[in-house]
Amino acid sequence: MKSIKVPLYKNTKRLVIRPLEETDYENWAQAHSCLRPPQNEWDETNWKDSELTKKKFKELLKIQKLQRTKDIFYSFGIFRKDDGILLGTVNLMDISRGPFQNAYLGYRIFNNYWGNGYAQEACKAAMQIAFKDLKLHRVEAGIAPTNKKSIKTAKAIGLRKEGLSRKRLLVHKKWVDLVLYAATKEDF
């Protein structure tokens, strides 16, 4: 088990990218309970009150800390600098070390904040964390071929299309194809 000891946060022009902390509970609960109705097949709806308890939040923090300690998954809240509002999450997940040095990039902006460029800004910061702080060599993103907004984000942050991976991911009890996008440290 490899524990990474680096400051896992980034400030951008408009955002702060960092792990969630206990003091974020109210912000987190508010963010997950005030969403607009789902806008597409990848969007989420409001969480149930039973999922938004302080106890559930503390369990989430404990899991995220353990995943960071094991160097397998890094989850970051995306906070707006000017008012501290939680806008979404960006993750570096399924980290493989050894000769691979790879992670998968995942991101979500809550639908109340779509169309402001937050995903691109947050993902660029996550790529810096991946290559500079975590010393990874490669970052990949698997995106449904019909998810045009995520494809636009992947291209905007410098990921290149590598091809179609058939039946790659189980979503809603159905295996779906993903288009793979990737970048290496040399690209940055």
N, C-alpha and C positions, 0 to 999 in steps of 0.2 A: 504494500500500500504506500503510495507516494503522496505526501502532503505538500501542496504548493503554498508557499508563504510569500505572497505578493499582495500589494494593495489592489483588490478587485473592484475598482470603480473607475469610471471615466466621466469627465465633464466635457460636454460639447457646447456649442453656441447656445442651445436652448434647453439642453437636457442634462440630467444626472443619471448615470447608469450604475447601479449598485445592487448588492444583495438586499433582500428585505430584512428589516429589523423589527424587534418587538414594538417599537414606537410607531410602526406603520400600520398597525391593526385597523384603526378607524378608516384610514385612507384605502386600504385593501378591501375592507368590507363594503365601503361605499362604491368603489370601482366595480365590484362584482354584483352589485344590486341595483345599479342605475343605468344599465345598458339599454340601448334602443332594441327593438325586435331584431332577430338575426337578419342580416343583409345579404347573406349568400350561404352556400352549403358548408363553408368552413367556419362561419361565425358562431359564436355562442350566445345563449340567452342568459338572463339573470340567474344567479345561483339561488338555491333555496336557503332560507334562514338557517336551517339546520347545518348547512355547509359553511356558514359564515360566522361561526362562534369563535370566541377568543381561544378556546381549547383547540379547535381545528387549526387555527392560525399558528399557534405554538407548535403543534405537531408538524405542520408544514415547515416551519423554520428549523425544527430539529432534523427533519429529513434532508432539507437543503444543505444544512451545515455538514451532515454526515457525508452527503454526496461530494461536497467540496473537499472534505478531508480525504476522501478516497480518490479524489482526482478523476471522477467519472462524469460529473454533471455540474454545470455552473448555471444557476438561474439568477437573472438580474431584473430588478424592477426598473421601469423606464419612468422617471419622474421629471415633470416640467420644472425648470429652474425657477421661474418667476413666482409660482404659487405652490410648488411641491406636490401637485396632483399626480397620482399614479395613472399613467397613460396606457400601460401594457407591460409586457415582459419580452425579454430576449434571452435565449438559452444557447449554451454550448454544451451539447449532450453526447452521450455514448462515446466518450473519449477513449481512444485506443492509444496506448504508448508503444514502447518497443520500436520496431522498424517502421511502424505506420504513422504515429504522431498525428492523428486525425480527430476531428470532431464534426458533429452535425450542427448546423445553425438552425434554430427555430425562433420564430418571433410572432408576436400578436400585439396589435394595437387595439384597444377597446373601441368599438364602433362609433362611440360618441366623438372620437378624435380623428377619424379617418380623413384623408385628403389634405393633411398639413405637412407631409414629408417626415413625420416622426419615425416611421419604420426605417427609412433610409438612414437617417441620422443615428438612430440607436444601433442598427446593424453595422454601420461603419465603426462605431465605438467597440462593438463586440468583436469585430475582426481585429482591431488593435489589441484588445485583451488577449485574443487567441494567439496571435503571432508574437507579440512583444512580451506579454506577461506570462502566458502559459507555455510559451516556446513550442507551439504546435507547428507542424509543417503544412498541413492541409485542412481546409474547412469545406464541407459540402452542405448543400441544401437540396432536399428532395421536394419538388413542387408539383401539384396536380397540373396536368397540361392545360386545363381550363381556368386556372387561377391566374389570370392576366396581371392583376395588381402585384402579386408576389413575384411573378416573373420579372415585372418591371423593376421591383425593388432589388432582386438578385443581380440583374444587369447593372443597375445604377451603382451598386456597391462594389462592382468589379468581379463578380462571379461569371465564369464562362460556362456555356451549355456544353455538357459532355455526352448527353444521350438519354434515351428513354429506358427506364428500368421497369419492366413489366411485373405486375402483381407484387409490388414492393412493400405495400403497407396495408394493414387491416384497419379499415375505417367503417364504423357502423356495420360490423359483421360482413364486410365485403372487401375483397382484395382489390386495391386500386393501383394504377400505373402512376409513376412519378417521373418527371423530367429531372435529371440530376444536373446541378450547377455546382461549380467548385472553383476554388482559388488556392494557390500555394503561397508560402511565405515569399517566394521569389517574385510573385505577382505584385506584392506590396512593397 
